[in-house]
Amino acid sequence: MRKILGSVAVLLLTLGVVVGDELNGKITKIDGNKITIQKRAKKGTTGEEVTLTASDNVKVLKSKFNRETKKLEAGEALEGGLKNEAVKEGAAVRVVTDGDKVSEIRVIAGGKKRKKSS
């Protein structure tokens, strides 16, 4: 019984590593399929820079905010993938990784500016 529980624990830990991760940040550099992202950090601090490799079939999507769930969700695909004009240095993104490769980039568009009442 102990061997089975130990095997299940190792399997679950392995699956957690393989499934991937999501990170928020802004693009600081794009060089071919290498993307450098500065992770989002607490106010007043600078986030860590991470260089990731995009997979051959990376999805580049526009993000949209769902008001009901109050969460950012994947929206429509952007034509041209990494070469789309929305994927540029300084763009806010949410990156989804699958193992050590980027499988999805969600470009976060800026919100609409409201006029201040005088």
C-alpha positions, 0 to 999 in steps of 0.5 A: 500500500505504501508503494502505491501511495508513493507512486501516486504522489510522484506521479502527481508531482510530475504532472504538476511540473509538466502541465505548465504555468502562466505569468503576467508581465510585459515584453522587453525583447523579441528575437525570433522565437525567443521572448524576454518578459519582465514579470509583474511585481509588487508596486515599487519593485522591478520584476524578474526578467525571463527569456522563454522560447515560443513553440512552433505553433504558439497561439497569439490571442487578444485578451478580454475581460469577462465582467461576470467572472471578473477574470481575463480570458483568451479572446480572438486570435491575432493574425501573423502570430509573433509578427503581429503589431500588437506583440511588441516591446512594452506590450502587457501580456499573459504567457502560458507555458507548456513545459519549457516552451510558450504555448500561448501569448495573450496580449492585454489591451489597455483599458479605455480612458475615461474623461475626468470631470472638471 
